[in-house]
Amino acid sequence: MRSLLFVPGDSEKKLAKAPQAGADVLLLDLEDSVGADRKAEARKITSAFIGENREQVSASLYVRVNDFTTGLTDDDLTAIMPARPAGIMLPKAIGPKDVMRLSAKLRVHEAESGIEDGATRIVALIAETAAGVLAAPAFSEANPRLAGVTWGAEDLSADIGARTPRGGDGRYTETFRLARTLTILAAATVQAAAIDTVFVNFRDMDALKAECVEAERDGFTAKMAIHPAQVPIINEVFTPSVESVAHSRAVVEAFSAAGNPGVIGIDGQMYDRPHLRRAERILARAQAAGVA
């Protein structure tokens, strides 16, 4: 996955248009974009949309449920799991214990709905509360359901009382850079996709692209979007370039031809096993994006 587009789960009009955006994942939202008086209706609309489009659209259909503290999570899952979403996004997750808690619930719903055990993946928002940030280092083992982890600057700023997550130069301040960094490290530790948070100014495409470039440089492999217009830029930046793919393939082939030693030389430059692993990861991303 490269791009994950949020779509309000109570808007049939926006849901109908969403597949045209070209996002790899559509995040059908039952949480922040849906008012309290629209939750029940959003569940019905979202469930119907998944049932009608699961086999028709190229994007994976995930649902962002309400977090455990709201008391609404079980109602969300009961309503949408029979429609067989590809995955669930869990907001405000507090460490691996919340991921395991959701995983246990999904196993029950899968059994009740005739879904293969473990088929429903999870994307966890692990750093959008202070407690979530502090619990991020607890992620130490891979979970077969955990497809990705991400963070939320806006929710985190509200939770800790920050006036804004960014300084005058437009860059995140120290607290938010810490949350961002811990997300990357947790993702690497549990072998899940590192997904960058949304860029809220959907009219500033230049700033969006700059943030995507920085995120991809630092280890993120995907980014969430709040507007369809953001998707093409996100897909472009998080798709490995032709040059990157060619170089990575050359590194992999050189190691293979040499009998997979610890170190090889290519065009006068030394490459060791970390370079090989990085090249293999780039090729895997390229293959997933259909460019390798």
Buried (B, 14 or more C-beta within 10 A) or exposed (E): BBBBBBBBBBBEEBBEEBBEBBBBBBBBBBBBBBEEEBBBEBBEBBBBBBBEBBEEBEBBBBBBBBBBEBEBBEBBBBBBBBBBBBBBBBBBBBBBEBBBBBBEBBBEBBEEEEBEEEEBBBBBBBBBBBBBBEBBEBBEEEBEBBBBBBBBBBBBBEBBEBEEBBEEEEEBBEBBEBBBBBBBBBBEBBEBBBBBBBBEBBEEBEEBBBBBBEBBEEBBBBBBBBBBEBBBBBBBBBBBEEEBBEBBBBBBEBBEEEEEEEEBEBEEEEBEEEBBEEBBBBBBBBEBBEEB
